[in-house]
Amino acid sequence: TAAMAIGLVRNVAITGGTHGNESNGIELARHFLRDLGSIQRPSFRTVVEITNPAAVAANTRYVDEDMNRCFFKADLADESRQSLEAKRAREVNALLGPKGSDACAVDLIIDLHNTTAATGVALLMAPTDELCHGIAARLVEVDPSVRVANWTKGAADYPLLPSIAPHGMTFEVGPASWGCIEPASYAQSLRLVHQALDYVHAHNAAVAGGGPWRELLLPVFCSAGKPVDYPRHPDGSLAAMIHPALQGNDFLPLRRGDPIFQTHALETLAFGQMPDGSASAAAVDALTAEVHAFFINEAAYYEKGVAFALATKEERRVKLAGPIAQP
């Protein structure tokens, strides 16, 4: 089976501080560094790394460029890239990788992040990563509020830090303000990371013992088309903001005619009624399935031209190890 073909997981890395102002993930990683014994399991070793310490010290997302876009294989091989984050990305790749190698130092990376968007706990991973979908399925059993989303389908490579390892996930938690610890989310994250490590140990036991395995259907959000940008004036400044009816409603269905933006004069702009872009009538008509908005009003995405991302919701058959988890 696909799950058994993954093989044993021998080395896991928990990373925090890829974005230096995402304090929940940073503080959780620091906690694990002070209590390394708590994250070991009998069948594998776990290490912890603060991945962008300069940005953490400055309490800023990045110093020169977004480090979580520095991990394309071609970029890692390009020694001419001399930004602080590009150089640190090569160091992290040497420590946890190297990416694409048969002798990668770690088998699985759990990269701890926060978002200002109201995603709750959202686990993001490659569509082909069966181990991470198994982990995600276990966490959804334990905590049904957890959402699972896939990185872009069909991509030949990903620029994301957890893509260094054969298996990796972005452990996203929101809403959390930059530089602040959100206590309920921190507690939830602490519990779920331990559950994820427990699942990896159960996976190893099932691989070694020939089972037990079981199957379930896991709801997964899959990226759909281009993200939607804010309406902008000709000089690039914002012509509208997220509409109050959309704010805070990550992963809920978004239908033609739903309010998505509010102008500075408090006029409403609706999905499928925009003059251009990913929310125009033509773009919405081209969508063949119901879509859901997420990463709504993420502060770090204003500079990337993203007001929110779009996804379709699909049921994925997942094979996972061990007995049914008790919430």
Long-range contacts (C-beta under 8 A, 24 or more apart in sequence): 1-213, 1-319, 2-130, 2-319, 3-130, 3-131, 3-134, 3-203, 3-206, 3-213, 3-319, 3-320, 3-321, 4-206, 4-207, 4-210, 4-213, 5-130, 6-130, 6-131, 6-167, 6-203, 6-207, 7-207, 8-43, 8-44, 8-204, 8-207, 8-208, 9-43, 9-44, 9-107, 9-108, 9-131, 9-167, 9-200, 9-203, 9-204, 10-44, 10-45, 10-107, 11-44, 11-45, 11-46, 11-47, 11-105, 11-106, 11-107, 11-108, 12-44, 12-45, 12-46, 12-47, 12-106, 12-107, 12-108, 12-109, 12-110, 12-197, 12-200, 13-46, 13-47, 13-48, 13-49, 13-96, 13-106, 13-108, 13-109, 13-110, 13-165, 14-39, 14-46, 14-47, 14-48, 14-49, 14-109, 14-110, 14-112, 14-193, 15-48, 15-49, 15-50, 15-51, 15-92, 15-96, 15-109, 15-110, 15-111, 15-112, 15-161, 15-162, 16-48, 16-49, 16-50, 16-51, 16-111, 16-112, 17-50, 17-51, 17-52, 17-53, 17-55, 17-56, 18-51, 18-52, 18-67, 18-68, 18-111, 18-113, 18-161, 19-52, 19-55, 19-61, 19-62, 19-66, 19-67, 19-68, 19-113, 19-114, 19-300, 20-52, 20-53, 20-54, 20-55, 20-56, 20-57, 20-58, 20-59, 20-60, 20-61, 20-62, 20-63, 21-55, 21-59, 21-60, 21-61, 21-178, 21-179, 22-61, 22-112, 22-113, 22-114, 22-115, 22-176, 22-178, 23-114, 23-176, 23-178, 23-179, 23-180, 23-181, 24-112, 24-114, 24-173, 24-176, 24-181, 24-182, 24-185, 24-186, 24-189, 25-111, 25-112, 25-113, 25-114, 25-171, 25-173, 25-189, 26-50, 26-56, 26-112, 27-181, 27-186, 28-112, 28-186, 28-189, 28-190, 28-193, 29-112, 31-190, 32-193, 38-194, 39-193, 39-194, 39-197, 41-197, 41-198, 41-200, 41-201, 42-201, 43-200, 43-201, 43-204, 43-205, 43-208, 44-107, 44-200, 44-201, 44-204, 46-197, 47-106, 49-92, 49-95, 49-96, 51-88, 51-92, 51-111, 51-161, 52-85, 52-88, 54-84, 54-88, 55-85, 59-178, 59-179, 61-178, 61-300, 66-300, 67-161, 68-111, 68-113, 68-159, 68-160, 68-161, 69-159, 69-160, 70-159, 71-99, 71-158, 71-159, 71-160, 71-161, 71-163, 71-164, 72-157, 72-158, 72-159, 73-99, 73-100, 73-157, 74-157, 75-159, 89-161, 92-161, 92-164, 93-164, 96-164, 96-165, 97-164, 97-165, 98-164, 99-163, 99-164, 99-165, 104-164, 104-165, 104-166, 106-164, 106-165, 107-165, 107-166, 107-167, 108-132, 108-165, 108-166, 108-167, 108-168, 108-200, 109-161, 109-162, 109-164, 109-165, 109-167, 109-168, 109-169, 110-162, 110-168, 110-169, 110-171, 110-193, 110-196, 111-160, 111-161, 111-162, 111-168, 111-169, 111-170, 111-171, 112-171, 112-173, 112-189, 112-193, 113-170, 113-171, 113-172, 113-173, 114-172, 114-173, 114-174, 114-176, 114-182, 114-185, 115-172, 115-173, 115-174, 115-175, 115-176, 115-295, 115-298, 115-300, 116-174, 116-175, 116-176, 116-177, 116-178, 116-297, 116-298, 116-299, 116-300, 117-174, 117-175, 117-250, 117-294, 117-295, 117-296, 117-297, 117-298, 117-308, 118-174, 118-175, 118-247, 118-248, 118-249, 118-250, 118-296, 119-147, 119-172, 119-173, 119-174, 119-175, 119-250, 119-251, 119-294, 119-295, 120-145, 120-146, 120-147, 120-173, 120-174, 120-250, 120-251, 121-145, 121-146, 121-147, 121-171, 121-172, 121-173, 121-185, 121-188, 121-189, 121-192, 122-146, 122-147, 122-148, 122-149, 122-172, 122-173, 122-174, 122-250, 122-251, 122-294, 123-147, 123-148, 123-149, 123-169, 123-170, 123-171, 123-172, 124-148, 124-149, 124-150, 124-151, 124-169, 124-170, 124-172, 125-149, 125-150, 125-151, 125-162, 125-168, 125-169, 125-170, 126-150, 126-151, 126-158, 126-163, 126-168, 127-151, 127-153, 127-154, 127-222, 129-167, 129-168, 129-169, 130-318, 130-319, 131-167, 131-200, 131-203, 132-167, 132-168, 132-169, 133-218, 133-220, 133-316, 133-318, 134-199, 134-203, 134-318, 134-319, 134-320, 134-321, 135-169, 135-196, 135-199, 135-200, 136-169, 136-218, 136-318, 137-216, 137-218, 137-318, 137-320, 138-195, 138-196, 138-199, 138-202, 138-320, 138-322, 138-325, 139-192, 139-195, 139-196, 139-199, 140-218, 140-219, 141-324, 141-325, 141-327, 142-192, 142-195, 142-325, 142-326, 142-327, 143-188, 143-191, 143-192, 143-195, 143-327, 144-327, 146-192, 147-219, 147-221, 147-251, 147-294, 148-218, 148-219, 148-220, 148-221, 149-220, 149-221, 149-222, 149-223, 149-294, 149-311, 150-220, 150-221, 150-222, 150-223, 151-223, 152-223, 153-222, 153-223, 174-250, 174-298, 175-248, 178-299, 195-325, 199-320, 199-321, 199-322, 199-325, 202-321, 202-322, 203-320, 203-321, 203-322, 205-321, 205-322, 206-321, 206-322, 207-321, 211-321, 212-321, 212-322, 212-323, 213-319, 213-320, 213-321, 214-319, 214-320, 214-322, 214-324, 215-317, 215-318, 215-319, 215-320, 216-317, 216-318, 216-320, 217-315, 217-316, 217-317, 217-318, 218-315, 218-316, 218-317, 218-318, 219-313, 219-314, 219-315, 219-316, 220-313, 220-314, 220-315, 220-316, 221-251, 221-292, 221-294, 221-311, 221-312, 221-313, 221-314, 222-311, 222-312, 222-313, 222-314, 223-309, 223-310, 223-311, 224-287, 224-289, 224-291, 224-310, 224-311, 224-312, 225-278, 225-283, 225-286, 225-287, 225-310, 226-278, 226-283, 226-310, 227-278, 227-295, 227-301, 227-305, 227-306, 227-307, 227-308, 227-309, 227-310, 228-260, 228-277, 228-278, 228-279, 228-293, 228-306, 228-307, 228-308, 228-309, 228-310, 229-277, 229-278, 229-305, 229-306, 229-307, 230-261, 230-302, 230-305, 230-307, 231-261, 231-263, 231-269, 231-274, 238-302, 239-263, 239-264, 240-264, 240-269, 241-297, 242-296, 242-297, 242-307, 242-308, 243-268, 243-269, 246-293, 246-296, 246-308, 247-296, 247-297, 248-296, 249-293, 249-296, 250-293, 250-294, 250-295, 250-296, 251-292, 251-293, 251-294, 251-311, 252-292, 252-293, 253-290, 253-291, 253-292, 254-291, 254-292, 254-293, 254-310, 255-290, 256-284, 260-293, 260-307, 260-308, 261-307, 278-310
